[in-house]
Structure formats: structure tokens, C-alpha cells
């Protein structure tokens, strides 16, 4: 099945309808959803896998107007649409285009082709505030995972989710993720006057050969900066082979008043030593952070700790507990094979570099030869039915040739 066919099935678009292009952007709603905008012959469609799967399809025939917009007078990166949805008039704003004007011209071209009476306005409107918040603002940062507004005060939000008497604890979420030996600490005032707490657990790893759990340490620091409650979480995993190369810094910022608040969750890797697996580590860390955010949202809604209107989920709640790669990546044969080979090579490379295992030239030749054969097999046969066999074969080979010192 081709990539275009997958996309058309995703939106329910006819196989005969042409797909012209796609662009990365974000859909501005109560929640900022990062995803891709697809331009079809008769439609535009937006798809996001952040916090579950979300799709929006707008027919050119239903568009009333489209307008360029700039965010806070500085960033000319948004396009806003007004369109008909049955008898209702709705608006959709997409931001963070890297080539906004190019996208605007292209959509205008196909809109006029589909609807000759369409009038494309080339003027620009200024948005005075960021679309993600109509009340509070925080300095921008590139490592943001999610930003949300809540109809509850900032202190109340902290009390419900982060205090020593939290109603939805981190240990409960870790249990849902199949982690073990979870010990959640309590907030205590340190010598520097700041509040600290420490969690320890064995984090459940998936897709990493020979290792099912990683010893993990979370060290939290709580600071109150003017109107912002900032909770930073220093995460280290000394038990994994690349554990001395990096640590992860998660940050939660809460800003608001007695009645409303805005919360932003961010996550980034800090590298202490160089490692050839930097890209893989960053990808997996972001995946874990998104998975935790999705689980938090689901459990908070189920426990009725946040109001239903806070969440604009466009999917079933059970989907929100899974962090899945985009459908196109998951259906790509090379991507599927690489997900297995990458995890094995990461383990072997780090082990050899740290001299935790010895390996002969014949062993390395055998490993590389098997990987080459597996690539050929995957392109000639149904990769779905071969993944378990591939994983087992690589593990058997490693157990045979790689002898611990």
C-alpha cells in the first residue's frame, strides 16, 4: 500500500482525488496540536498523533474565507480559515508554518480551481496574543511537549497533581506503564531553601534486547518565580549502557490566578558525553514524554480531576495511552526493520565501546551478514509476519558470538 493511499484512507478521501503536498504545522485549539497539513485536489486535511490521533478535513467547497495571520506581531506563520460544517460556521487556525506564504498561495490556487468564485485575500491580520492562551503567557521554548488551559486556579492545580496529597500520583501512572519497585518521595525543604523530592523505580523498557527494566532516579525541585510555579525533574538512568552520557530534564510550569491557569510541560535531553546514539535517545525520550502526558490526561479525565471541556480529544480515550509513530512510519517496511536493528545495534555498540563485552571479527561479520539478509527478507516478504523471527534471530546470534568478559 502506497503512502498516498494510506493518507487518503486516513481522511476518507477518494482514491481518485490527487494529493498535492503536505506541510508541518500546528492546529490552534484549546490544545496546540503539532502535525501535518495535507493539500488534496478538493480538500485540506490536518492530522496529528500528539495526545492521540486527531484529524480534521475541510472541503474547498465549504471554505468561506482564508486569511494570513501573524502571531504577536512578530511571527508571520499562521493561516486562518472560516468554513461551513453542515449549518454551522466554524474557524480553524493553523500556525508554525516554516513557509507560510508558499502554503497560502498553493491552497489559494486549488481553492479557486475548485470554487471559481473564491476570493483570496492577501492582507494580513495581527493576532495580539498566542493562540494557545487567551489569558496567560510564558516565554517560548523549543522543547515544549504540551500546553493547556484549565478552569482551576494555579495553586489548586499544584495541590491536586503535584503536592504530597496529590490525587493523581506519579507512582500510579508508573504502575500503569508496567514499571516496578516504585518508591515515590515527599516534598521536603532543602538546605538551599527550595523544596525537593526524589523518586526511584525500575522503568519498563520496550524494544531493547536483553533489558526489560532500567533503574531510574527522578530528582524534583520546586521553585516559585513571581506568578509561575516551576517544577523541574532531573531524570537519570545509570543502569543502562548510555546512562553516563546524558540525563533528561522535564519541566512543568504553572501560571494563573485563583480561578484559571495555564500549564506547560517540556522535556529535553542534556548530554554529558558524546554518543553516536544521540538521535535515538532524543527520539525515545520524546516518545516516553508524550506517552506519559497522554496517560496523565486520560487518567485525570476518568477520575474527573479536570473538567471534560478542558480536553478537546478527537479520539477514543484508550488511544491516548499509546505513543505510536505516525501511520506512514509504522507502515514503512524499512522503518519497521530499523526499529529492531536499531535497538540491537545500540546495545552492541555501547557494550563494545565500554568494553563490557568482547567480540571477534568473525562475530561482527556474521552479525552484519545476518542484518543484510534480514533487510532482503523484509523487502521480499510480508514484514508484519517476520518481525518476531527477526528479533529472536538477532538475540540468538548475539548470545552465540558475544561473550561477557
N, C-alpha and C positions, 0 to 999 in steps of 0.2 A: 504493500500500500504506500503510495507516494505521500510526501509531506503535505502537498496541496490538498489531497483527498482527506487526510486526517483533519486539516484545518476546516475544510468545508463541512465535514461531518460534525465537528465540534460546534459549529454555529447553525447547523441545519440548513446550509446553503446548497442550492442545486449544484450537481457536479458539472453542469454545463456553464455555470457562471464563472467568469475569469477572476483570478486573484492577482492583483497587480503588484502590491508591495506591502511591507509591514514595517512599523517603526516602534521603538521602545518609548514608552511614556508612562504617565500615571493618571488614573481616574480619580478626580477630586470629589469625594463624597464626605460623609461623616468620618470615614476612614480613608486614608490615602493608599490606593492600591497600585503597586507597581506592576506593569505588564506590557502587553504589545497591542498596538492598534493595526488592524488589517484592513486594507482597502480593496474591496471587491468591485465588480462591474456595476452592481446595483445597491451595494450596502457598504457600511463601515462596521467593523466589529472589534470589540475590546475583550481581551482575555487575560486573566490574572490567576496565578496559583498561590499568591500570598494570602495566608489565612484561609485556606480552602480555595476551591475553584469558583471563579466569578466570570460570567460572560454577559456582554451587552451587545445587541445587534440593532442597528438603526438603518432603515431603508432610505436611500436618497430621496425617494418619493415622499417620505414623511418629514424631511428636514424643512423647517420654516426659515431658519437663518443660521449663518455661521459667522463668527467674529474672532479676530485676533485679540488676545489679551496679554497684558504684561502683569507680572506679579510685583507688588510693592514698588512700582515704577522702575525696577532695575532689571528684571528678567523677562525678556520678550519670548516666553516659552510656552504659552497656553493658547488653546483654541476652544471656544465655547459654541455649543450647538443648541438650538431650540428645535424641538421636533414633536410630532403628534404620536401619541401612543393610544390607539383607539380614539376615544373622545377627549382624552386628557392632553394638556400641553406640558411637556417636560423639558428640562435642561440637562445637558451633560457637558462637563468641562474637563478637558484633558490637558495636563501640564507636563513640564520637564522634557519637552521635545528638544533634542540637540540640533535639529534642522527644522524648526517650526515653520518658517516661511515656505520651504520646499514642500512640506506636507500640506500646508494650506493651499498652495497653488494646485497640487495634484488632486486633492479632494474637490476643490472648486471645479476643476476641469471635468471630472467624472460626474459631479453633481449636475453641472449644466448639460452634459451629454445625456444624462438620464432624465433631467427635467429642464427643457429649454427655457422655461420661464424663470429659472432660478437667477437671483441677483447676488453676486458675490461682492461683499463689502470689504474693501482693502484697508479700511481705517482700523485703528487700534484703541481698545478701551483699557483703562488702568484699573487693576484690582488693588485696592488700598491695603488689604491685609492678605496674608497667606490663606489659601482656601481650606487648609486643614484646621484652622482655628479661627473663629469669629470673635473670640474674647481675649485669649491669652497668646503670647508669642514666646518662643525660645530661640536662642541663637542657632543658626543652621549647622548641621553636621552631616558628614557623608556616610557615617556608619549606622544611620537610623534603621531600625527594623520595623517599627510601627509607631504611629502617633494617634491618640484617641481622645475624644472629649467625653466627659461624664457629668451627669446631673447629680453630683455629690461633691461635697467640699473636699479640699486637698487633705486636711487632717483626717477626715473620716475615711478617705481612700487609703491613706497610710495605715490607719488603725485596722481596717478590715483585711488588708492584704499583706502588710509588712511588719506589723508590730508583734510583740511577744504574745499577744492574744488574737493573732490573725485567724480569720475564719476559713481561709483557704491557704494552707501552708505549702511551703516548697517541698517538704518531705512527702506530702500527699501526692503532689504532681510527679515526684521522682518514682514513687511506687507505681503510678500509672504507666511510667516508662520502663518498668521492669528492672529498676535499679535495686541494689541490695546494700545491707549494712549501713542504712541511712541514719545519721545522727545529726539532728538539727539543733544548733546552739541558740542562745538567747542574747538579746542586745545588752551590752554592758558598757559602761563608760571607761575608756582607757586613760592612760597617763596624759595623753595629749588633749584630753577633754572631749574627744569625739567618741561617738558610740560605735562599737564593733560587735560582730558576731561571727562565728565560724561553723561551717557545716562540713561533714565528711561523709563520703559514700563511695560505693563501687558503681560507677556509671556503666550502663548497658551499652555495649558496642555492637554494631551490626555491620556485616560486610568486611570485617577484619579477620583474616585467618588466624587460628590458634589462640586468639584472645577474645574472650567474651565480655570481660569487665575491665574497667580501668579505675584504679584508685584515684579519687578526685577530692580536692580540697577547695572549698569556697570561703573566701575571707571578705566579709562585708564591712563597709564603712558608711556611716550615716552623717551627712552634713546638711545644715540649713543655711542657704545663701540667699539673703533677702527674702523674697517670696517663694523661693524654689527649695523643695525638699529633694536632695540628691542622694541616691543610694548607689554606691559603686561596689561591684563584686569582682574580686580578683580570683580567677579560676586557674588552678594548676592541676596537671595530671602527671605526677612524677613516675607513675607506674608504666607509662607507655614509652616506646623507644625514642620518640621525638619529644618527650616530656621536658627535657632540659633545653630545648630550642625555643620554646615560646610559652606564653601564658595568654589567657583570654580576659579581657576587661569588659564586663557588662555594666551598663549604666541605666538607671531608672530616674527620670526627672519628673517631679510632680509640681505643677504650678496652678494656683487657683485661689478661690476665696472660700467663704463659708458654704456656698451653695453649688458651685461648679468647679471643675478642674480639668486640666489638660495633662495627659501623661505621655511621655515619650520613652521608648525602650531602644537602646543602642547596643551594639556589640562589635568589638574589633579584636584582632589578634595582635599581640606585641611580641616581636621576635628578638630573642636574646642572642641566638647564634644563627648563622646561615644554614639553610637546609634546602635540598633540591625538591622537597615536598611542600614548599610554602603554599603553592596554589591549591593543592589538595587539602591542606589543613584549613585554609581560609574558606574553601567551599563547604567543607564538612561542618565547620564551626557555625557558619551562617545557617546551614540546614538545620542543625540542632537548635539554634536560637529561634528560628521560625517555627519549628515543631513545638517547642516549649510555649511560645506565645499562643499558638493555635489551641493547644491543650488548655492553657490558662483561661482563654476566652470561653471555650466550651464548658469547662467546669464552673466558671463564675456565673454563666448564664443558667446552667442546670440548677445551681444552688440558689439562684435568684439573688445573687450578691450585687449584680449590676442589672439595671432595667433593660427590658427587651429592646426598647427604642435606641439604646446605646449602640447596639450592633446592627449593621446593615448586611448581614450574611446573605449571600445569594446562592447558598448551597446547603445541603443537609449537614447537620452538626457533626455527625460521625466522620465526615470527610475532613473536618478541621483537626483531627488528632493525628493525621498523617502528613509528613512532609514528603511530597512527591516532586520529582523533577517534572518539568514541562512535558506534556504528552509527546511532543516531537522528539525530545531527547530520549524518553523512555522507549519509543518505538524505533529508534535508530539502532541498527544491529551493531555497528561499531561502538556506539555508546554503551550498549548492554555488555559487550565483551570487555570493554575497557574498565567498567565498574568492578569486574572480578580481577582482571590482571593488575589494575592499578593498586588494589588493596594488597595483593600478594607481593608485588614489586616494592611497595612501600615498606613492608615488613622485612623483606630480604635486604634491601638497600641499607636501611638503618641498622640492621643487625650486623651486616658486614662492616659498615663504617665504624661501628662502636666495638668491633672485634668480639661480639658476643657469640658469633658462630664462625666456623672455618668452612671454606668452600673450595673445591678443586676446580681446575679448568674444565675437566670433563663434566662436572656437575653443572657449571654455568652453560656449557654448550648444550647439554641436554635440556636445561630449562628454556633457553632461547629457542631451541628447535621445537619444543612442545608448544610454546606460545605461538610460533609461526604456523604450526599445523592447526592449532585451535582457531586462529584467525581464518584460515582457509575453510575449516569446517563450518564456521559460523556464517560465512558468505555463501556456502553451497547448500546449507540445510536450514531447517527451522530453528532459529536461535533460542526461541522460547523453551524448546524441549531439550536444549543442550546445556543450559546454564548450570544445573546441578552437577552434571557429569564433569563439566569443565572445572568447577570449583574443587570437586573431590580429587580430580586428576592432579591438579596443581599441588594440593596438600599432600597427596601420596608421594609425589616426586620430591617435594621439599623434605619430607620425613625420611626419604631414602638417601638423599645426597647431602643434606646439610646436617652435619654432626656437631652438637654442642661441644664446646671446649671443656 
